[in-house]
Amino acid sequence: VGATILDSKTGGLVAISGGRNYKDVVDRNQATDAHPTGSSLKPFLAYGPAIENMHWATNHALQDESSYQVDGSTFR
């Protein structure tokens, strides 16, 4: 769990939170440390198309089941 806080007027970085286990990351810079590309690309490759093409809101909840239906199509 982590967070980034931006200034809505300037777009500048205000704060970065590394998560709940602060002692484990106190010597790390979350802004410059390398991260797996999956974490960075997920918003563009998964969430973006779902929001644009399926008209999902950013708070859309997914069913955590082996299969689910969207507009009559079954996904597994």
N, C-alpha and C positions, 0 to 999 in steps of 0.2 A: 504494500500500500504506500502510495506516495502522492505528492501534490505539488503543483507549480502555481504560483499566484502571479498574475500579470496586472499591470496598471492599465485599466480600460481606456484611458485617455491617450497614453503615450505608447502602449504596447510593451513597455519596459518590464524587465523581470524584477519582481518585488521580493519573492521568497521561494525557496525550494525545500520541501520536506521529504526526507528519505524513508519515512515509514515509522512503524511502532518500535522497532528494535534499534533505537538510536545508538546504543553502545557498539553494535556491530558495524555501523557505517560512519562513525564519527570522523575517521580519517579519510573518507572517500568524498570526492566531489561529484555529486550526481549529475551536474551539468556537463562535465567533461569526460567522465569515465565511459569506457566502451560498454555498449549494451547489445544484446542479440538483436538482429534486424527484425525478427518477428514482432518484437514489442513496438518498434518504430513504424513498421509497415502496416500493422493491423488496422489502424484507423483508415488508411487509404485503400487497402485491398479488401477489407471486410465491411467495416462500418460505413464508409463513404458510399459504396454502391447500394447497400441496403437502405440507407437514408434517401439517396437520390432516386433509385429505381423502384423500390418497394414502398417509398413514402413513409418509412419508419421514423418516429421521433427519436431524439437522442436518449430518451428514457424508456425505449421499447424493451420489454422483457421477453426473453425466449423461453419456450418450454424446455425443461431439462429432461427429455424423454428420448427413447431410442429412435422415434420418428415423430414428426409433427406435420401439420398441414397448414399451408398458406394459400389462400385463394383457390382451394380445391386441388392443389398439388401436394403430394406427399414427399417429404424430405427425410432421409435416413442418415 
